[in-house]
Amino acid sequence: MPRGGVRAEHPPRGRGAKRADARRVIGLSGALASTALVLAGCGAPAEAPAALPAEVTASVLQSRSDVVDGRLVVQVDNGTDGDLTIDRLDVTAPGLEDGMVLDGPKDLAAGKSIQLRLDLGPVRCAGDAGPATIGLELQTATGPATGSLEADDPYDTLARLQETGCLAHSVEQIATFALPDRLRTEGTGEAQRAWIDIAVEPTGEGDGSLSIAQVLGTTLLSAEGGLNWAYTAEISADDPPSTIELPVRPARCDQHAGAEDKRGTIIPLEITTSDGWSGLYELRSGQSLKDDLFAYFTERCRLG
């Protein structure tokens, strides 16, 4: 009890006072939350990606298996002293349709190279074939980097892709060439002989024409009388159907020729079309014809 005998008392607090206190607490919490949101909104903007390191370079190429599979190889070289991750890569070139994109992540160690394979789309036949521009989105030790660079083309891959693609399109406006389902053979063993009969079906549309200069041998097959077939022909779109008969023999008789074959059952025709495209027009064997050709190779060479 305080001195003087007088008790100090506080007035009683009712429910209304408690509700007011609660409202003040809730109001304070809301104000704090709003302040936090405002402060977050006023934070510094995300840092923009840096430019690509100058030591990162690229080139385009194809191996023999990539040619068969219809893929383009983009080699990216990391000349920096730090590891990189490729998040996205895209390829554009005057002679290729857009849409060649590869998403990562793909890790690329310091001082190393990586080869990335993309499916080839249609080619463009007007204008130049290259150069190719490679767009890259990277993660580096110091953060993201993005940009584009011009790719080297040491083997003229882009020009070859345009030439073969546009030649194929031009040929197919004039005639279709179809390899048979099966190999035609006579005899057995070393005396066995075989023919590949190519069906030629002109389209009957337009006034285009093509000339065949020769049919080339492969790593597995050659002409019965030499390396290449000395076959020549002039074919117009309005010609009747015809057949090209190719007598074939093994190009060489050893196990490695068959075991290591990649393109031996692809038959190349050397063609020039009336609209100016020229080069090798390739006919790819189906599985049944492949099986027959390898069986013929084995039997005639007595490798069974």
Secondary structure, 3 states (H helix, E strand, C coil): CCCCCCCCCCCCCCHHHHHHHHHHHHHHHHHHHHHHHHHHHCCCCCCCCECCCCCEEEEEECCHHHHHHCEEEEEEEECCCCCEEEEEEEEEECCEEEEEEEEEEEEECCCCEEEEEEECCCECCCCCCCCCEEEEEEEECCEEEEEEEECECCCCHHHHHHHHHHHHHHHHHHEEEECCCCCEEECCHHHCEEEEEEEEEECCCCCCEEEEEEECCCCCEEECCCCCECCCEEEECCCCCEEEEEEEEECCCCHHHHHCCCCCCEEEEEEEECCCCEEEEEEECCHHHHHHHHHHHHHHCCCC
